[in-house]
Amino acid sequence: MSIRSFRIERDNNRFFTSFIIIIGTDVHPGRIELSDGNNSVTIQAPSTLEGPVQLILPDIDGFPGEVLTRIEAGTTWKKFVGTATATYSLLPNAVAVAMTTMYIPIAYFTWIDSRYMGYTAGALIYEADISDRTLDIRLRDVTNGVTIVEDLSVALSGFRDITAGFVNPSSDARLELQIRKSSEGGTDPRIFGVQLEWDA
C-alpha cells in the first residue's frame, strides 16, 4: 500500500505489525507529527542524506537529565552536563629522548571503552626542548596495534597541542606513550609535562 498521507485521530487506533516507511522528496522530506490537538512535535528527515542513517533506540528508559547519545551499537542514555575537559597527566617530569630507530615506551594509559567511549576531540599536549636532533612522539594502542596520534620530526622547541588524526580506541586497550630521536649523537631532545585531553 502506498498513500500520500494519512491521519490517526484520537480514539482511532491503528496497529502496524511490521514497519512503516515514509518516503519524501528533497522539497518535502518524510516526517512524523505527534500532536496533542493544539501543538505538535515533528520528527523530519534532512533534505539530503549522504547515505542511510539508522537510529536504534536503547532497550531501557533513561533517568531525568540524561540525553540520547550516539554510540557504535546504536544509542544510549548519558547524563548531560555540558562540555567538560577530561585531562590525564602521563608524564609530569622531564624525559630525555636517547633512543634512535626504535620507539621506547615512557608512559602508559589504560583505556576502558565503557567509560571513555563518549570522549571526543582528543589532544596530545606537551612541551619539547629541541637542539640538533629531531623528535618523534606517538600514542600507540599496543593491544590492537593502532597509532592513536603521532607528532613526527619535531625540529623546534615549544609547546605543542596535537589533535590532527587523533582516533580513539574502539575497545579496551593499553596505550603507550612512545618516543625516539632522529639519529645518534648530538643533544638528546627533551619533553615535559605530557598530558591527554578530551571533551567529555
N, C-alpha and C positions, 0 to 999 in steps of 0.2 A: 504494500500500500504506500502510495506517495501522495501527500497532500501539501498544499502551500502553507497553511497554518491552522491551528485549532485552539480552542479554549476549553479548560476544565473548570467549570464553575463550582461554587460551594454546593456540597451535598450531591455532587455529580462525579463520583469516584470512577477512575479508570485504572485498571491494573495491567501492567506490562510484564510479561514473564521472561523476556529476553533483554533487549536493549533498544534504545531509541537513538536514531541518527538524525541530527538536524543539520541540513546542508544549506549553506548560504552562498553569497557571492562576495566579491571584493567591495561591492557597493552596499549590500545588505548581509553582513556576516550572520551566521547562525547564532541564536541567542535564546535564553530561557528567562522569563519574567515570573517572579514569585510575588504575588500581590496580597495585601490584606484588605483589599476593596477600595482603598484610598491611595496608598503608596505602594511602590514595588521595589524589589531587589532584582537587578538584572545581571546575569552572567552571559557574557558575549565573547565570541572568538575574535581574535585580531583580524584586521582586513587582509593581511598577508601573513603566511607562515612559510618558513624555510623547509619544514618537514613536519611529520606528525608529532604531536605533543600529547602525552598521556599523563593524567593526574590521578594517581592511585591514593585514595584516602586511607588514613590509619584505621586499624580494626578496633581501636579503643577511643573513648571520649577524652578530650583534654581537660585541663584544670583552668580555673579563672586566671587570666593574664597570659596564657600560652597562645602561640600562633602556629599555623601550619608552616613547616619548613621543608623545602625540597631536599631529599636525600637520594642516594643511588637507587634504592629499592622502592621509592615512591615518595611518601610524605610522612612526617612525624610531628608531634606536638613539641614545642620548645618555648621556654619562658622568654618573653621579650623584655629586655632591659635596656634597649638602645645599643648603639655601637660602643663596645669597650675594647681596650687593647690588652691582650694577654702577652706578657713579657717573661721570657725564661732566660736566665743567665747561664751560659755554657762555660764561660771562661773568664773568671774575674781577674786573673793575673796575666802578666805579660809572658809570651812564649816566643822563643827564637826558632826560626824555621831553618834547621840544619840539614834535613834530608833532601836529596835530589832524586829525580827519576820516579821513585816510589812515593805514593802518598802514605803519610803516617797519621793514625788517629790520635787526637789530643783531647777530645771531649765526647760525651755521649748524651743522647736524649731518648727516652722511651716514649714512643708514640702508641697510645691506646686509642684505637679508632672510635670506639663507642663514646669516648669522652671528647675527642678533638675533631670529629668529622665535620662539625659545623664551622670550624675555623676557616677564614678566608684571608686573602691579601697578605700572604706570608712575606717576611723580610728577614734577611741575614744582615746584622748590623755589627760593625767592628771598626777599630782604628788600626791602620797599617803604618809601620815605620820602615821605609824602603831606602836602601842606599845604592848598591851596584848589582843587586840580584833581584829579579822579579819574583812574585809570589803567586802561587795557585792555591786557592782555598775552596772547599766544597763541603756540602752537607750530603752525606750518602746514606741511602736506605740499604743497609747491608743484608737485611732479612730478605728483601725482594730484588736486590741487585739493581737499584734505580738511583740516579742522582736527583736529589730534591732541588738543589740550587747550587750554582758554582760561580766563582769570580776568578777569571784566568788572566795570567800575565799582568798582574798588578805592578805597575812600574813607578808609581808616585805615592808618597806618604800622604795620609789624610784620613778623614772619617768617611766611611763607606756604608751605604744603605742599598743592599742588593735585593731587588724584587723581581726582575725580569726572569721569566721562565720558572718561577717558583711553583712546584707541583707537590701538593700534599700526598702523603701515602694513602693508599686505599684500603689498608688493613693494618693490623698491629705490626709494629716494626721497631727494630733498634736502629737509631740514627747515629752516625758517626760524623763528627767534625774532623775533616782531614786536610792536611797542608803539605806543601812541598815548595822548594825553590827551584829556579830555572837551571842553575848549573853549580858545580862545586866551587869552593874557594870564595873569595870576596867577603862581604859583610852579610851575615845572615839577616834576612828580613825579620821583623818582629810584629806580632799582633797583640792587641789589647782589648779587654772587655767585650768578648764576643757574646752576642745575645740573639735570640729568636723572638720575633714579634708576629702576632696575627690579630686580625679583627675577630673578636669572639662574640 
